[in-house]
Amino acid sequence: VQLQAFGGGLVQAGGSLRLSCAASGRTFSSSIMGWFRQAPGKEREFVAATWSGGFTYYADSVKGRFTISRDNAKNTVYLQMNSLIPEDTAVYYCAAARALRGVQTTKDYDYWGQGTLVTVSS
């Protein structure tokens, strides 16, 4: 599975962005898909995940502001980010897992995209 994330950019606080992650491979529909982010000088942290059956899970810091979704016909997972704050500034990575082991740690995922930078100005 190869993943390519895009859609990052510069946005003012309170604004919105939608990230996309295009995946190759025939097993996308059964894959667990997640978004992580890494701010300068910090560890990569979990943001959101989705898996078969329409299940989703969010980090507390983004709950109510971010929405993860997927379009299996397009092999794409999205992260809609609303009410952005400067603390959301980071490189955002999409990830995929072949099997559901957990969703909140980097070790739960088998494949990673290259990352897309989101900068939120105050």
GINORKA-V729585 format. One record per residue. N is the residue number from 1. SS is DSSP state (H for helix, E for strand, L for the rest). PHI is phi as a letter, one per 30 degrees, with the letter a starting at -180 (none if undefined). OMEGA is omega in whole degrees, -180 to 180 (none if undefined). Layout:
BEGIN
N_SS_PHI_OMEGA ; N_SS_PHI_OMEGA
END
This chain:
BEGIN
1_L_none_174 ; 2_L_c_-176 ; 3_E_b_177 ; 4_E_b_-179 ; 5_E_c_176 ; 6_E_a_179 ; 7_L_j_179 ; 8_L_d_180 ; 9_E_l_180 ; 10_E_c_-179 ; 11_E_b_177 ; 12_E_d_177 ; 13_L_e_-177 ; 14_L_j_-179 ; 15_L_d_-176 ; 16_L_b_172 ; 17_E_b_173 ; 18_E_b_175 ; 19_E_c_176 ; 20_E_b_177 ; 21_E_b_-180 ; 22_E_c_-177 ; 23_E_c_173 ; 24_L_c_177 ; 25_L_j_-175 ; 26_L_d_-175 ; 27_L_c_-176 ; 28_H_e_-173 ; 29_H_d_-180 ; 30_H_c_-177 ; 31_L_d_170 ; 32_E_d_-177 ; 33_E_c_-179 ; 34_E_b_172 ; 35_E_b_174 ; 36_E_b_175 ; 37_E_b_180 ; 38_E_b_177 ; 39_L_d_-180 ; 40_L_e_178 ; 41_L_i_-179 ; 42_L_b_177 ; 43_L_d_176 ; 44_L_d_-177 ; 45_E_b_180 ; 46_E_d_177 ; 47_E_c_-176 ; 48_E_a_178 ; 49_E_b_175 ; 50_E_b_178 ; 51_E_b_-171 ; 52_L_e_-176 ; 53_L_j_179 ; 54_L_i_-179 ; 55_E_d_177 ; 56_E_b_178 ; 57_E_a_-174 ; 58_E_b_168 ; 59_L_d_-179 ; 60_L_e_-175 ; 61_L_d_-178 ; 62_L_c_-177 ; 63_L_e_-179 ; 64_L_i_179 ; 65_L_c_-178 ; 66_E_c_176 ; 67_E_b_176 ; 68_E_c_178 ; 69_E_b_-179 ; 70_E_b_175 ; 71_E_b_-176 ; 72_H_d_179 ; 73_H_d_180 ; 74_H_c_-178 ; 75_L_h_-175 ; 76_E_b_173 ; 77_E_c_-175 ; 78_E_b_170 ; 79_E_b_176 ; 80_E_d_-176 ; 81_E_c_179 ; 82_L_c_178 ; 83_L_h_-176 ; 84_L_d_178 ; 85_L_b_-178 ; 86_H_e_180 ; 87_H_d_177 ; 88_H_d_180 ; 89_L_d_-177 ; 90_E_a_166 ; 91_E_d_-178 ; 92_E_c_-179 ; 93_E_b_169 ; 94_E_c_-176 ; 95_E_b_-180 ; 96_E_b_177 ; 97_E_b_180 ; 98_L_d_-177 ; 99_L_b_-179 ; 100_L_d_177 ; 101_L_c_-178 ; 102_L_l_-179 ; 103_L_b_-169 ; 104_L_c_-179 ; 105_L_c_-180 ; 106_H_d_-179 ; 107_H_d_180 ; 108_H_d_-173 ; 109_L_c_-176 ; 110_L_c_-175 ; 111_E_b_-178 ; 112_E_b_172 ; 113_L_d_-173 ; 114_L_d_178 ; 115_L_j_176 ; 116_E_b_-173 ; 117_E_d_173 ; 118_E_c_179 ; 119_E_b_180 ; 120_E_c_-179 ; 121_E_c_-179 ; 122_L_d_none
END
